[in-house]
Amino acid sequence: MKKTLVSALATALVVGAASTTFAAANPFSDVPRDHWAYDAVTQLAADGVVEGYGDGTYRGDRNITRYEMAQMVAKAMAKGDMSASDRALVDRLAAEFADELNNLGVRVTKLERNADMVKWNGKLEYTYTSTRYENQDRSNKDNLLFRLEPSAEVNNHWHVNARLDAATQMNKDAANGDEDKVTLKRAWAQGDYGDFTVKLGKMELVSAEGQYQAPGSLVFDTDFSGAEASFGKDLQVKVQAGRLNINDDNGHKIDTANYQGVELQYEKGSLTAGAGYYRATADVFTSVTKNGKDKMNIWALNGAYRFDKNVALTGAYAYNNDLEDLKKSGQVSLEYKGADAADKGSWGAYLSYRHLGGASASPTDDGALYGTKGIELGTNYTIWNNVVLSAKYFKGKTIEKQDDDKVQKLFGRVEFLF
């Protein structure tokens, strides 16, 4: 193992957590100031991770022993101010060099090796919505959500992940406590092998256009239970199969559908383009499909062009031929930047036209609602690190001509991420 390689690795472990921003004075005579590794080597020396040799040299082109590598790992283990991701990397190195570390007197038990293999993310989220259909009373909701998302490492390729939600409606008391409970929303195992990924369990189902468009998904924004495999780099193929719940307008389950889907997504430079096919089978479909079929087949196209790093034009179209009417769905958006939770003061905005017809099986409906069409405006802003404000406003009307009601919706949200 080359010492230059070790330096780069140690840099990833330590420099990011170092207390100083600039490298200290260079203690090594054989590392000139114009060397590519100058800053990293001098910073590592200042942090006490590398010491060089007694003659004041670093000897970066010399092969090092496992014992020498273990010494650097031991010094990295002693640092207490590194990030969670850096700590996880140190722990994996400690497991690899456990024997050498034990010889150095650094105790590495199995429990210590696994202590940081489980990572916890989550958020506290407050959401306010106000919806108004023409000639109807306004419907307001105040929702509070506490979410935990653990991720545990199984080995170098596999992780297990979950999502736990505790939600309550603040504007009303639950009649019997049914609405105030912790729900296991997702639980899946994920294997990553280069450009190939496989997932097994209950996981998110977000159609391709929802993964990069600010307004969200046109076809699916929900969960399903089953399996997913994706592979490719510039051209990525994703295949899914399993079961998904079919809910009514109030979010209550009314049936379960067998589901299959396949997506092709190409992204190169400023251009993104993709296509998807989604098929679902359930008894409840017989009341809304042509000829009483229990199947629905949805085809979808999506695309985006990024003018620069800040501005993008995106669009998507979907078609469901199994319905008598309301077969089409579509949206087009002009997007600017976007809030980054780790960057205080960052923000974004978008202007979108959305038409959520029968090809929108379970779309993102924070703004526009299923069965409506109109203009949606949205913005988000990071007021402090990991505290993000979001707002959306939709104004349109229902798609069905016999109703043709005007619709307005106001959406506001604050998220505290951890």
VEXDREN-2710 file (C-alpha; in Angstrom, 1 decimal):
% VEXDREN-2710
k/r/px/py/pz
1/MET/0.0/0.0/0.0
2/LYS/1.5/3.3/-1.0
3/LYS/1.9/6.0/1.5
4/THR/0.3/8.5/-1.0
5/LEU/-2.8/6.3/-1.0
6/VAL/-2.9/6.2/2.8
7/SER/-2.5/10.0/2.9
8/ALA/-5.5/10.4/0.7
9/LEU/-7.5/8.0/2.8
10/ALA/-6.5/9.6/6.1
11/THR/-7.4/13.0/4.6
12/ALA/-11.0/11.8/4.1
13/LEU/-11.0/10.6/7.7
14/VAL/-9.4/13.5/9.5
15/VAL/-9.1/16.7/7.6
16/GLY/-12.8/17.2/7.3
17/ALA/-13.1/17.1/11.1
18/ALA/-10.0/19.1/11.8
19/SER/-10.4/22.3/13.8
20/THR/-8.3/24.4/11.5
21/THR/-9.2/25.5/8.0
22/PHE/-5.7/25.9/6.5
23/ALA/-2.8/23.5/6.6
24/ALA/-0.1/24.2/9.2
25/ALA/3.6/24.7/8.5
26/ASN/5.2/21.9/6.6
27/PRO/7.5/19.7/8.8
28/PHE/8.7/17.6/5.9
29/SER/11.7/18.5/3.7
30/ASP/10.6/16.2/0.8
31/VAL/7.1/17.6/0.4
32/PRO/7.4/20.8/-1.6
33/ARG/4.8/23.5/-1.4
34/ASP/3.7/22.9/-5.0
35/HIS/3.1/19.2/-4.4
36/TRP/-0.5/18.1/-5.0
37/ALA/-0.7/16.5/-1.5
38/TYR/1.0/19.4/0.4
39/ASP/-2.1/20.8/2.2
40/ALA/-3.3/17.3/3.2
41/VAL/0.1/16.1/4.4
42/THR/0.8/19.2/6.5
43/GLN/-2.7/19.2/8.0
44/LEU/-2.4/15.5/8.9
45/ALA/1.0/16.2/10.5
46/ALA/-0.6/19.1/12.5
47/ASP/-3.4/16.8/13.7
48/GLY/-0.8/14.2/14.8
49/VAL/-2.1/11.5/12.4
50/VAL/1.3/11.2/10.5
51/GLU/4.7/11.9/12.0
52/GLY/7.1/11.1/9.2
53/TYR/10.7/9.9/10.0
54/GLY/13.4/11.1/12.3
55/ASP/15.3/12.8/9.6
56/GLY/12.4/15.2/8.8
57/THR/11.2/13.4/5.7
58/TYR/7.8/12.0/4.8
59/ARG/8.9/9.4/2.1
60/GLY/5.5/9.5/0.4
61/ASP/6.6/7.0/-2.3
62/ARG/7.5/4.3/0.2
63/ASN/5.3/1.2/0.8
64/ILE/4.0/1.1/4.3
65/THR/3.2/-1.9/6.5
66/ARG/-0.1/-2.9/8.1
67/TYR/1.4/-2.0/11.4
68/GLU/2.1/1.6/10.2
69/MET/-1.4/1.9/8.8
70/ALA/-2.8/0.7/12.1
71/GLN/-0.9/3.4/13.9
72/MET/-2.6/6.1/11.8
73/VAL/-6.0/4.4/12.3
74/ALA/-5.4/4.5/16.1
75/LYS/-4.7/8.2/16.0
76/ALA/-7.8/8.8/13.9
77/MET/-9.9/6.8/16.4
78/ALA/-8.7/9.1/19.2
79/LYS/-10.3/12.1/17.5
80/GLY/-13.6/13.0/18.9
81/ASP/-14.9/15.8/16.6
82/MET/-15.3/14.0/13.3
83/SER/-18.6/13.6/11.4
84/ALA/-20.8/10.5/11.7
85/SER/-19.8/9.4/8.2
86/ASP/-16.1/9.8/8.9
87/ARG/-16.5/8.0/12.2
88/ALA/-18.2/5.1/10.3
89/LEU/-15.2/4.9/8.0
90/VAL/-12.8/4.9/10.9
91/ASP/-14.7/2.0/12.5
92/ARG/-14.5/0.0/9.3
93/LEU/-10.8/0.5/9.2
94/ALA/-10.5/-0.4/12.9
95/ALA/-12.3/-3.7/12.1
96/GLU/-9.9/-4.4/9.2
97/PHE/-6.8/-3.7/11.4
98/ALA/-8.2/-5.1/14.6
99/ASP/-5.3/-7.5/15.2
100/GLU/-2.6/-4.8/14.7
101/LEU/-4.6/-2.4/16.9
102/ASN/-4.8/-4.9/19.7
103/ASN/-1.1/-5.4/19.5
104/LEU/-0.8/-1.6/19.9
105/GLY/-3.0/-1.8/23.0
106/VAL/-6.0/-0.3/21.3
107/ARG/-9.0/-2.3/22.3
108/VAL/-11.5/-3.0/19.4
109/THR/-14.3/-5.3/20.6
110/LYS/-17.0/-6.5/18.3
111/LEU/-19.5/-4.2/20.1
112/GLU/-17.2/-1.2/19.4
113/ARG/-16.8/-2.2/15.8
114/ASN/-20.6/-2.2/15.3
115/ALA/-21.6/0.7/17.5
116/ASP/-21.7/3.3/14.7
117/MET/-23.0/0.9/12.0
118/VAL/-26.6/2.1/12.7
119/LYS/-27.2/5.7/11.6
120/TRP/-30.3/7.7/12.5
121/ASN/-31.8/10.5/10.5
122/GLY/-35.2/12.2/10.9
123/LYS/-37.2/15.3/11.2
124/LEU/-40.0/17.1/13.0
125/GLU/-42.4/18.6/10.4
126/TYR/-45.3/20.9/10.7
127/THR/-47.7/21.3/7.7
128/TYR/-50.6/23.6/7.2
129/THR/-53.0/23.2/4.3
130/SER/-56.1/25.1/3.3
131/THR/-58.2/23.9/0.4
132/ARG/-61.3/25.6/-1.1
133/TYR/-63.6/24.2/-3.8
134/GLU/-66.1/26.7/-5.3
135/ASN/-69.3/26.9/-3.4
136/GLN/-67.9/24.7/-0.6
137/ASP/-66.5/25.5/2.8
138/ARG/-62.8/25.9/3.2
139/SER/-61.0/22.8/4.6
140/ASN/-58.0/23.5/6.8
141/LYS/-55.5/21.0/8.3
142/ASP/-52.7/21.3/10.8
143/ASN/-50.5/18.2/10.7
144/LEU/-47.5/17.4/12.9
145/LEU/-45.1/14.6/11.9
146/PHE/-42.2/13.2/13.8
147/ARG/-40.1/10.9/11.6
148/LEU/-37.1/8.5/12.3
149/GLU/-35.1/6.9/9.5
150/PRO/-32.6/4.4/10.7
151/SER/-30.0/2.8/8.4
152/ALA/-27.9/-0.2/9.5
153/GLU/-24.9/-1.6/7.7
154/VAL/-24.9/-5.4/7.2
155/ASN/-21.7/-5.7/5.2
156/ASN/-19.8/-3.8/2.5
157/HIS/-22.7/-4.2/0.1
158/TRP/-25.9/-4.4/2.1
159/HIS/-27.8/-2.1/4.3
160/VAL/-31.2/-2.3/6.0
161/ASN/-33.4/0.8/6.2
162/ALA/-36.7/1.9/7.7
163/ARG/-39.0/4.8/8.2
164/LEU/-41.1/5.3/11.3
165/ASP/-43.7/8.0/11.4
166/ALA/-45.7/9.4/14.3
167/ALA/-48.3/11.8/13.0
168/THR/-51.1/13.8/14.6
169/GLN/-53.7/16.4/13.4
170/MET/-53.3/19.4/15.6
171/ASN/-56.6/21.0/14.7
172/LYS/-58.7/18.1/16.1
173/ASP/-58.5/15.4/18.7
174/ALA/-58.4/11.8/17.5
175/ALA/-61.7/10.1/18.5
176/ASN/-60.0/7.0/19.9
177/GLY/-56.3/7.6/19.4
178/ASP/-56.2/5.8/16.0
179/GLU/-54.8/8.9/14.3
180/ASP/-52.0/9.4/16.9
181/LYS/-49.8/6.4/16.5
182/VAL/-46.4/5.3/15.3
183/THR/-46.5/3.6/11.9
184/LEU/-43.8/1.6/10.2
185/LYS/-44.0/3.2/6.8
186/ARG/-41.1/1.5/5.1
187/ALA/-38.6/-1.3/5.8
188/TRP/-36.3/-2.6/3.2
189/ALA/-32.9/-4.2/2.5
190/GLN/-30.6/-2.6/-0.1
191/GLY/-27.7/-4.1/-1.9
192/ASP/-25.3/-1.8/-3.8
193/TYR/-22.8/-3.4/-6.3
194/GLY/-21.3/-0.6/-8.4
195/ASP/-23.9/0.5/-10.9
196/PHE/-26.3/-2.2/-9.8
197/THR/-28.7/-1.8/-6.9
198/VAL/-31.4/-4.2/-5.6
199/LYS/-34.0/-3.4/-2.9
200/LEU/-36.3/-5.9/-1.1
201/GLY/-39.1/-5.0/1.3
202/LYS/-41.5/-2.0/1.6
203/MET/-40.0/1.0/0.0
204/GLU/-40.9/4.3/-1.8
205/LEU/-42.6/4.3/-5.1
206/VAL/-41.7/7.6/-6.8
207/SER/-42.1/7.6/-10.6
208/ALA/-39.1/8.9/-12.6
209/GLU/-40.2/12.5/-13.2
210/GLY/-40.8/13.0/-9.4
211/GLN/-37.1/12.4/-8.7
212/TYR/-35.9/15.6/-10.3
213/GLN/-39.0/17.9/-10.7
214/ALA/-39.8/20.5/-8.1
215/PRO/-43.6/20.0/-8.2
216/GLY/-43.2/16.3/-7.6
217/SER/-44.5/13.1/-9.2
218/LEU/-47.1/13.0/-11.9
219/VAL/-47.9/9.2/-11.7
220/PHE/-46.7/7.8/-8.3
221/ASP/-45.7/9.3/-5.0
222/THR/-46.4/6.5/-2.5
223/ASP/-45.0/3.2/-1.2
224/PHE/-45.1/-0.4/-2.4
225/SER/-44.0/-3.8/-1.0
226/GLY/-41.9/-6.0/-3.2
227/ALA/-38.6/-5.9/-5.1
228/GLU/-36.8/-3.3/-7.2
229/ALA/-33.6/-3.6/-9.3
230/SER/-31.8/-0.8/-11.1
231/PHE/-28.7/-0.7/-13.1
232/GLY/-26.8/1.5/-15.5
233/LYS/-25.1/4.9/-15.3
234/ASP/-26.0/7.5/-17.9
235/LEU/-28.8/5.2/-19.1
236/GLN/-30.4/3.6/-16.1
237/VAL/-33.0/0.9/-16.1
238/LYS/-35.3/0.2/-13.1
239/VAL/-37.7/-2.7/-12.7
240/GLN/-40.2/-3.1/-9.9
241/ALA/-42.8/-5.7/-8.9
242/GLY/-44.9/-6.1/-5.8
243/ARG/-48.1/-4.9/-4.2
244/LEU/-49.4/-1.4/-3.3
245/ASN/-52.4/-0.1/-1.3
246/ILE/-55.2/1.8/-3.0
247/ASN/-56.6/4.5/-0.8
248/ASP/-59.6/6.8/-0.9
249/ASP/-59.5/10.6/-0.8
250/ASN/-59.1/10.5/3.0
251/GLY/-56.1/8.1/2.8
252/HIS/-58.0/5.0/4.0
253/LYS/-57.1/1.7/2.3
254/ILE/-59.9/0.3/0.1
255/ASP/-58.0/-2.4/-1.9
256/THR/-54.6/-3.8/-2.7
257/ALA/-53.2/-4.0/-6.2
258/ASN/-50.6/-6.2/-7.8
259/TYR/-48.0/-3.9/-9.3
260/GLN/-45.3/-4.0/-12.0
261/GLY/-43.3/-1.2/-13.4
262/VAL/-40.3/-0.5/-15.6
263/GLU/-38.5/2.8/-16.2
264/LEU/-35.7/4.0/-18.6
265/GLN/-34.0/7.1/-17.6
266/TYR/-31.1/8.9/-19.5
267/GLU/-29.1/11.8/-18.1
268/LYS/-26.1/13.3/-19.8
269/GLY/-24.9/16.9/-19.4
270/SER/-27.9/19.3/-19.5
271/LEU/-30.4/16.8/-20.9
272/THR/-32.6/14.3/-19.0
273/ALA/-35.2/12.1/-20.8
274/GLY/-37.1/9.0/-19.7
275/ALA/-40.0/6.7/-20.2
276/GLY/-42.0/4.5/-17.9
277/TYR/-44.6/1.8/-18.0
278/TYR/-46.8/0.9/-14.9
279/ARG/-49.3/-1.9/-14.6
280/ALA/-51.7/-2.5/-11.6
281/THR/-54.4/-5.2/-11.1
282/ALA/-57.2/-4.8/-8.5
283/ASP/-60.9/-5.6/-8.2
284/VAL/-61.7/-2.0/-7.4
285/PHE/-60.7/-1.0/-10.9
286/THR/-63.7/-2.8/-12.5
287/SER/-66.0/0.2/-11.5
288/VAL/-63.9/2.8/-13.4
289/THR/-62.2/1.1/-16.3
290/LYS/-63.6/0.4/-19.8
291/ASN/-65.5/-2.9/-20.1
292/GLY/-65.1/-3.5/-16.4
293/LYS/-61.4/-4.5/-16.5
294/ASP/-59.5/-5.1/-13.3
295/LYS/-56.3/-3.8/-14.8
296/MET/-54.8/-0.4/-15.5
297/ASN/-51.8/0.3/-17.8
298/ILE/-50.1/3.7/-17.6
299/TRP/-47.5/5.0/-20.0
300/ALA/-45.4/8.0/-19.2
301/LEU/-42.7/10.2/-20.7
302/ASN/-40.5/12.8/-18.9
303/GLY/-37.8/15.2/-19.8
304/ALA/-35.7/18.1/-18.6
305/TYR/-33.2/20.6/-19.9
306/ARG/-30.9/22.6/-17.6
307/PHE/-29.9/25.9/-19.0
308/ASP/-27.3/26.3/-16.3
309/LYS/-26.8/25.1/-12.7
310/ASN/-29.7/27.2/-11.5
311/VAL/-32.5/27.1/-14.2
312/ALA/-34.2/24.1/-15.6
313/LEU/-37.3/23.4/-17.8
314/THR/-39.0/20.1/-17.0
315/GLY/-42.0/18.3/-18.2
316/ALA/-43.9/15.0/-18.1
317/TYR/-46.9/13.3/-19.8
318/ALA/-48.8/10.2/-18.9
319/TYR/-51.6/8.2/-20.5
320/ASN/-54.1/5.6/-19.1
321/ASN/-56.0/4.0/-22.0
322/ASP/-58.0/1.8/-19.7
323/LEU/-60.3/4.6/-18.4
324/GLU/-63.5/5.8/-20.1
325/ASP/-62.4/9.5/-19.7
326/LEU/-59.8/11.6/-17.9
327/LYS/-57.1/9.5/-19.6
328/LYS/-54.3/12.0/-19.6
329/SER/-52.1/13.7/-17.1
330/GLY/-49.3/16.2/-17.6
331/GLN/-47.2/18.9/-16.1
332/VAL/-44.5/21.4/-17.2
333/SER/-42.4/23.5/-14.9
334/LEU/-39.8/26.3/-14.9
335/GLU/-37.5/25.8/-11.9
336/TYR/-34.9/28.0/-10.2
337/LYS/-32.3/26.5/-7.8
338/GLY/-33.6/24.9/-4.6
339/ALA/-33.1/25.0/-0.9
340/ASP/-30.2/23.0/0.6
341/ALA/-30.8/22.1/4.2
342/ALA/-27.1/22.3/5.0
343/ASP/-26.7/25.7/3.4
344/LYS/-28.3/28.6/5.4
345/GLY/-29.9/31.2/3.1
346/SER/-30.2/28.9/0.1
347/TRP/-33.6/28.9/-1.7
348/GLY/-35.5/27.9/-4.7
349/ALA/-38.7/28.5/-6.6
350/TYR/-40.8/27.1/-9.5
351/LEU/-43.8/27.9/-11.6
352/SER/-45.7/24.9/-13.0
353/TYR/-48.8/24.0/-14.9
354/ARG/-50.2/20.7/-13.7
355/HIS/-53.0/18.5/-15.1
356/LEU/-53.6/15.5/-12.7
357/GLY/-56.0/13.3/-14.6
358/GLY/-56.6/9.5/-14.6
359/ALA/-53.0/8.7/-15.5
360/SER/-52.0/10.1/-12.1
361/ALA/-52.5/7.0/-10.0
362/SER/-51.1/8.5/-6.7
363/PRO/-49.4/11.8/-7.6
364/THR/-47.7/14.4/-5.4
365/ASP/-50.6/16.5/-4.3
366/ASP/-49.1/19.1/-1.9
367/GLY/-50.2/21.7/-4.4
368/ALA/-52.4/20.6/-7.2
369/LEU/-55.0/17.9/-6.3
370/TYR/-56.0/14.8/-8.2
371/GLY/-58.7/15.5/-10.7
372/THR/-57.7/19.2/-11.1
373/LYS/-55.7/21.4/-13.5
374/GLY/-54.1/24.8/-13.1
375/ILE/-51.1/26.8/-12.0
376/GLU/-48.9/25.9/-9.1
377/LEU/-46.3/28.2/-7.5
378/GLY/-43.8/26.9/-5.0
379/THR/-40.8/28.1/-3.1
380/ASN/-38.5/26.9/-0.3
381/TYR/-35.9/28.6/1.9
382/THR/-33.3/27.4/4.5
383/ILE/-33.7/29.9/7.3
384/TRP/-31.1/28.1/9.5
385/ASN/-29.0/25.0/8.9
386/ASN/-31.3/22.0/8.8
387/VAL/-34.4/24.2/9.1
388/VAL/-36.3/24.6/5.9
389/LEU/-39.5/26.5/5.0
390/SER/-41.7/25.5/2.1
391/ALA/-44.8/27.1/0.5
392/LYS/-47.0/26.2/-2.4
393/TYR/-50.1/27.9/-3.9
394/PHE/-52.4/26.2/-6.5
395/LYS/-55.2/27.9/-8.4
396/GLY/-57.2/26.0/-11.0
397/LYS/-60.4/24.0/-11.6
398/THR/-61.6/20.4/-11.6
399/ILE/-61.1/18.5/-14.9
400/GLU/-64.5/16.9/-15.1
401/LYS/-66.7/19.2/-17.2
402/GLN/-69.9/18.5/-15.3
403/ASP/-68.3/20.0/-12.2
404/ASP/-65.8/22.6/-13.5
405/ASP/-65.4/24.0/-10.0
406/LYS/-62.7/26.5/-9.2
407/VAL/-60.1/25.2/-6.7
408/GLN/-57.5/26.9/-4.6
409/LYS/-55.0/25.4/-2.2
410/LEU/-52.4/26.9/0.1
411/PHE/-49.6/24.7/1.5
412/GLY/-47.0/25.7/4.1
413/ARG/-44.4/23.6/5.9
414/VAL/-41.5/23.9/8.3
415/GLU/-39.0/21.1/8.7
416/PHE/-36.4/20.6/11.4
417/LEU/-34.0/18.0/10.1
418/PHE/-31.5/16.0/12.1
END
